[in-house]
């Protein structure tokens, strides 16, 4: 169900080649891979119309529902590739969404309510952007970013943190 008449794409970036913590997106938390927590949290939202897991790793993609899989090119999965380039790839592969929400697998304690509140805030805030913040601050914590797609597409190399107007939702 879209928020109002707006459609929302959830994007989960799960690269396979972490150097500091190899296999981190498949690491188990409460008995499930981190990436699967993000998929399930997004699936619980009434606002999200589609979920995409973008990865260069077949092992990661094999662990998520088939309808969510998006194979990311190796060039967008290097140590120097940006999240923004992977988000752009997902938006080009799945056009037509008014908003997108970025969920990082490494934030398994976020709730579906956090996701929905951040989307609601982005869709009502004039700037069209929002994110969850560290409790008691306005510092983005990386759990949820929501943004009007047209705003991002107008400048897709600008870091997502610059688009993220902190919502009053600590996650």
N, C-alpha and C positions, 0 to 999 in steps of 0.2 A: 504494500500500500504506500503510495507516495505521500510525502508531506504536503498537504494541500494538493495542488496540481503539479507539484515538482517531483521529478524522478531522481533517485539516488543510487549511485553505484558505489559499492564497497570494494576497496582495493586493499589486498593484503600482500605485502612484498616479503617474499621468503627466499632469499638468495641461498644457494647451497654452499658457498665457499667461504664461510667465516674463518678468519685467521686466528682471532683471539679465543674463540670458543667453537671449535669445529663441530658441525652438526647441531648448532644451537636451536634452529627452528624445528628440529625433530626431538629436541630434548624433552623428556617427560616431566610434566607438572601435574600432580594429582592423577597420575596414571594415563595422561593423554599428551600427545605431542603439542608443543606450544602453538604451532600453526593451526591445529585443529580447534584449540580454544578460541582463537580469533574467528574462525569460520562459524563456530557455534554461537558465539556472541553476536555476530552480524546476522546470522539466520534468525535469531530471536527478535530482531527489530522489525516492527511494523512499517518503518519508514524506508527500509532498504529494498530496492527492487531487484538487484542482482549483486552477486558476490563474485569477485575474481581473485584468485590466488595466482600471483605472478611470480614465476620461479624459473631459474635455469636448470634446476635439479629434477630429474625424473623421479628420484626417490621421494622428494617432497611432494611433487604433484600426484604421485601414486597414493599418498596418504590422505588426500582431500577428495571430496565428491567430484565426480567427473565433470559435472556442469559448471564447476568453478575454475577449472584449470586454464591457465594461459602460459604457454611456454615463452619465456623471455630469451631474447638473443644473448649469446655470450658477451657481446660488446656492451650490453647494459647490465652485466653482472660482474664486472671487474671490481677490484678494490677501490678504484677511482671513479667508478660510475656513480651517479647521484640517484637518490630516491626520486627526484623530480623527473629524470629521464625515464625511469621505469614507470612512473605515474603517467607520463605523456604517452608512452607505449600502450599502456592499458586503455587510456582514453581514446586513442586513435583506433585501437582494435575493437572497442565497444563504444561507439559514438552515440550522442543523443541524450545523455543524462544531464540534468540541470545542475546537480551537485554530485560531488564525490566525497567519500569519507575514507581516510587512510587509517588502517589499523595495523600496528606493528605486532608481530607475534610475540615479541619479548615483553609484552605488557599483559600477562594473563589475568591480572587482578581487576582489569577494567570490567565493567558490567554493561549489559545491554542498555540499561538506563543511562549510563554515562554516554554511550554512543548516541542514543536518541536525544538526550538533552543538548549535546554538542551540535547535532544536526539541526534541531529546532532553533538553537541560538544563531547558527550561521544563516538559516533561512529567514530569520526575522531581523537580524542585525543588518543595517544598511550596507555595510562593507561586504557582506556575504561570506564571512569566514569566521572560524572559531576553532578552539582546541581545548583539551583538558590541561589543567595546570597543576603544579605541585601545590599541595595543601598550604594555604596561608600566603601564597605568592601569586604573581602573574607570570611565572616562568613556565613555559610549555614543558610538559613531562613526556611527550611523545606517545601517549596511549591512544589518543584520538585527534585527528585533524579533519575538519570538515571545511569545504570550500565550494563556492559557486564555480562550476566548470569553466564558464566563459572568462572569469577573472584569472584563473590559472592559465588557460590557453592563451591569454593575451601576453603573458610573460612567463613561459614554462621553465626558464632557467633560474628564476628567482627562488631562493630557498623557501620551502614550505613554511618554515618558522616565521618568515616575513609576512606570509599571508594570514597566519593564524592569530586572530584577535582572541586573546584568552577569554574563555567563558568563565562564569563563576562556578565551574564544576570541577572540584578536585577529584582526581581518579588515582 
